[in-house]
Amino acid sequence: MTPSTFGSEVNEVKEVKQMRNLNKITYKVTAPSTLQATITLPASKSISNRALIISALAGSDELPHNLSCCDDTEVMVKALASTAERLGPTPPTINIGAAGTAMRFLTAYYAVTPSDVVLTGTERMKQRPIGILVDALRYLGADIEYVENEGFPPLHIRGKKLDGGHIDVDAHVSSQFISALLMIGPALKNGLELRMTGTISSRPYIDLTLNVMHSYGAQAEWSDVDTVNVSPKAYEPQPYVVESDWSSASYWYEVLALCDDYDSSITLTGLKDSSRQGDSVARYIFSALGVKTKFRKDGTVKLTRHLRTLPRMDYDFKNSPDLAQTLVATCGALALPFHFKGLASLRIKETDRIEALRKEMLKLGVVVAIGKDEMSCDAFPREQTGSVAIDTYDDHRMALAFAPLAMRYGSIYINNPEVVSKSYPNFWDDLRAAGFEVTVLANK
């Protein structure tokens, strides 16, 4: 995508939101007794960010359509729009805030395009390891330096044409490292043969990346259970429409799973039955919790409430870690014993999500045992209450996963609620449209 195109079209996607005072705002969320709602879901952040990188590498004349309006995607749009400003005597600093996906994807993008930039983010971002990706790019010939601490952002990147070839990469920490490398494969002189070592984390997200690459004409396929080959065939500019977000849909599944009214239903728009999004597995997980999914001819999905007979839930989230907070909160509120594993990547997200979940569930009377990559709860000895304020740790998914608990407790309080703008900016408005009362409790 050309600099002029981004410069002219960036205003069509909102400018990056102004800094908000998130520290002293609390929402009280009060649930309705019944639900009959239609929700227009946001576009997929995961697909939007992949499509933006690939479209830029393809030299497309237009942005992908139906882009997510969340903070992470807007940061990506703004960073790519600054293409014309990246060459000069002093490398410009591009601050992507708390957008982990943008940090990983842009690191690879800048490494293979004419650029000289410093890529940085929030203080938390500077604590999130990126060494595996930087080591891989350096092996391919990239010129990347750590500005402060070895293995962590900020990064000084001087982009250039890379040869490519074979590389082995540890895949157990984050699939985003793998996706970042795969997406630049067609721009490498010799293409890319990427072999993943260790247990592959979030394989569906790798398949999602390949699917978007295919939409732009890339030749990239699994050649073995742990290896992907990417041909040095350039991307072709294409019109591309981003589908709705299954991760955002999961919170509405949670709402209905916690609803006592079996006549309630929720209709969601824009979801695909054949979606490659890893979190589309939510429909199968929540089926065991009494929420049934029906894809209708008009393109909508209807969720209905049914009897739950499951006595205990055991699940491995290695392929869909973003659903873990939703299910921990749901099972805890339902007093349903659970054992979840495959959670290692939660330690290096916007916060240490495992520890954050333990602390906030304890406020609700749910004692959760935690390990390096697992969480479990086998008994619920304490009386549960929703009369507490849930801290969100600058993590959008903490707010999104805990707000639906109002269905169980009548009401619940969420501190720093505007963190949802990272992935689902209209969440509170959608709750109100569904009949929830969402009010500002404190703004000191």
TACORWO-V768399 format. One record per pair of residues at least 6 apart in sequence whose ideal C-beta (glycine too) atoms are under 8 Angstrom apart, sorted by the first residue. I is the first residue (numbers start at 1). J is the second residue. Records with the same first field share a line. If there is no record, write none. Layout:
BEGIN
I: J  J
END
This chain:
BEGIN
1: 55  56  58  59  60  61  62  63  80
2: 59  61  83
3: 81  83  84
4: 84
5: 60  61  62  63
6: 56  63  77  80  81  83
7: 81  84
9: 62  63
10: 77  78  81
12: 63
13: 63  67  69  73  74  77
14: 69  74
15: 74  78
16: 71  74  75  78  97
17: 71  74  421
20: 418  421
22: 394  416  418  419
23: 416
24: 442  443  444
25: 415  416  417  418  440  442  443
26: 389  413  414  415  417  440  441  442
27: 403  413  414  417  428  438  439  440  441
28: 411  412  413  437  438  439  440  441
29: 403  406  411  412  413  414  431  436  437  438
30: 406  410  411  436  437  438  439
31: 406  407  410  411  436
32: 434  435  436
33: 261
34: 259  261  263  264  435
35: 255  256  259  261  264  265  266  434  435
36: 264  265
37: 266  267  433  434  435
38: 266  267  268  269  300
39: 252  266  267  268  269  430  433  434
40: 269  270  430
41: 244  245  248  249  268  269  270  271
42: 68  69  70  244  245  248  423  424  425  426
43: 66  67  68  69  242  243  244  245  270
44: 68  242  243  244  245  246  247  277
45: 68  70  72  73  101  245  247  423
46: 101  205  208  245  247  277
47: 208  212  242  243  277
48: 64  67  68  73  76  242
49: 68  72  73  76  101  102  105
50: 105  179  183  208  209  212
51: 64  67  212  215  240  242
52: 63  64  67  73  76  77  80
53: 76  80  105  106  108  109  183
54: 183  212  213  216  218  235
55: 63  64  216  237  240
56: 80  83  109
57: 109  112  113  183  184  186  187  235
58: 216  217  234  235  236  237  238
59: 235  237
60: 237  238
61: 237
62: 239
63: 77
64: 240  241  242
65: 239  240  241  242
66: 241  242  243
67: 73  77  242
68: 242  245  423
69: 425  426
70: 421  422  423  424  425
71: 97  98  99  421  422  423  425
72: 99  101  102  422  423
75: 96  97  99  102
76: 96  99  101  102  105  106
79: 94  96  102  106
80: 109
82: 92  94
83: 115
85: 92
86: 92  110  114  115  116  117
87: 114  115  116
88: 116
91: 116  117  118  156
92: 117  118
93: 117  118  119  120  154
94: 106  117  118  119  120
95: 120  121
96: 102  103  106  119  120  121  125
97: 121  122  125
98: 121  122  124  125  350  394  422
99: 121  125  422
100: 125  128  176  349  350
101: 176
103: 119  121  125  128  130  153
104: 130  133  174  176  177  179  180
105: 176  179  180  183
106: 119
107: 119  130  133  134  137  144  155  157  180
108: 133  137  180  181  183  184
109: 180  183  184
110: 117  119  157  159
111: 137  142  143  144  157  159  160  162  184
112: 142  159  160  161  162  184  187  188
113: 159  187
114: 159  160
115: 157  158  159
116: 157  158  159
117: 156  157  159
118: 147  154  155  156  157
119: 153  154  155  157
120: 126  147  153  154  155
121: 153  154
122: 394
124: 350  351  394
125: 153
126: 148  149  152  153  154
127: 152
128: 152  153  348
129: 151  152  173  348
130: 151  152  153  155
131: 150  151  152
132: 169  170  173  174  177
133: 177  180  181
134: 142  144  146  151  155
136: 167  169  177  181
137: 144  162  181
138: 144
139: 167
140: 162  163  164  165  167  188
141: 160  162  163
142: 157  159  160  162
143: 157  158  159  160
144: 155  156  157  158
145: 155  156
146: 152  154  155  156
147: 153  154  155  156
148: 154
161: 187  189
162: 184  187  188  189
163: 188  189  190
164: 185  188  189  190  191  192  232
165: 188  190  191  192  193
166: 193  194  195
167: 181  192  193  194  195
168: 195  196  197
169: 177  178  181  194  195  196  197
170: 196  197  198
171: 177  178  196  197  198  199  200  201  226
172: 198  199  200  201  344
173: 201  344  345  348
174: 201  202  345  348
175: 200  201  202  203  205  206
176: 205
178: 194  196  200  206  209
179: 205  206  208  209
181: 192  194
182: 192  194  206  209  210  213  220  228  230
183: 209  213
184: 192
185: 191  192  194  213  218  220  230  231  232
186: 213  218  219  220  230  231  232  233  234  235
187: 234  235
188: 230  232
189: 232
190: 232
191: 229  230  231  232  233
192: 228  229  230
193: 223  227  228  229  230
194: 227  228  229  230
195: 224  226  227
196: 226  227  228
197: 226
199: 318
200: 206  226
201: 318  321  344  345
202: 278  318  319  320  321  345
203: 278  319
204: 276  277  278  281  319  320
205: 278
206: 228
207: 276
208: 276  277  278
210: 220  221  222  228
211: 276
212: 240
213: 220  230  235
214: 220
215: 238  240
216: 235  236  237  238  240
217: 233  234  235  236  238
218: 230  231  233  235
219: 230  231  233
220: 228  229  230  231
221: 228  229
222: 228
223: 229
243: 270  271  272  275  277
244: 268  269  270  271  272
245: 277  279  423  424
246: 271  275  277  278  279  280  282
247: 277  279  322  323  423
248: 400  423  424  427
249: 268  271  279  282  301
250: 279  282  286  323  326
251: 326  400  401  403  404  424  427
252: 266  268  303
253: 282  283  286  289  291  303  326
254: 286  326  329  330  401  404
255: 266  404  407  434
256: 264  265  266  286  291  303  304  305
257: 286  289  290  291  305  308  330  334
258: 330  333  334  404  405  407  408
259: 305  407
260: 407
261: 305
262: 305  306  307
263: 305
264: 305
265: 302  303  304  305
266: 302  303  434
267: 300  301  302  303
268: 300  301  302  303
269: 299  300  301
270: 299
271: 280  295  301
272: 280
273: 295
278: 319  320  322
279: 320  322  323
281: 319  320  323
282: 320  323  326
283: 293
285: 315  323  327
286: 293
287: 293
288: 308  310  313
289: 308  310  313  330  334  336
290: 305  306  307  308
291: 303  304  305  306
292: 303  304  306
293: 301  302  303
294: 301  302  303  304
295: 301
296: 302
308: 334
310: 336
311: 336  337
312: 336  337  338  339
313: 327  331  336  337  338  339  340
314: 338  339  340
315: 327  338  340  341
316: 340  341  342
317: 323  324  327  340  341  342  343
318: 341  342
319: 342
321: 342  343  345  346
322: 397
324: 340  343  346  353  357  375
325: 353  357  397  398  400  401
326: 397  400  401
327: 338  340
328: 338  340  357  361  368  375  401
329: 357  361  401  402  404  405
330: 336  404
331: 337  338  377
332: 361  364  366  368  377  380  384
333: 364  366  384  405  407  408  409
334: 408
335: 380  384
337: 376  377  378  379
338: 375  376  377
339: 374  375  376  378
340: 374  375  376
341: 373  374
342: 373  374
343: 353  354  373  374  375
344: 372  373
346: 352  353  354
347: 353  354
349: 395  397
350: 393  394  395  396  397  422
351: 393  394  395  398
353: 395  397  398
354: 370  375
355: 370
356: 391  393  395  398
357: 368  370  375  398
358: 368  370  375
359: 391
360: 390  391  398  402
361: 367  368  377
362: 368
363: 388  390
364: 384  385  386  388  405  409
365: 380  382  383  384  385
366: 377  380  382  384
367: 377  379  380  381  382
368: 375  376  377
369: 375  376  377
384: 408  409
385: 409
386: 405  406  408  409  410  411  412
387: 409  411  413
388: 412  413
389: 413  414  415
390: 398  399  402  412  413  414  415
391: 398  415  416
392: 398  399  402  414  415  416  417  419
394: 416  419
395: 419
396: 419  420  421  422  423  424
397: 423
398: 419
399: 414  416  417  419  420  427
400: 420  423  424  427
402: 412  414
403: 412  414  417  427  431
405: 412
406: 412  436
413: 441
417: 428
420: 427  428
428: 438
431: 438
432: 438
END
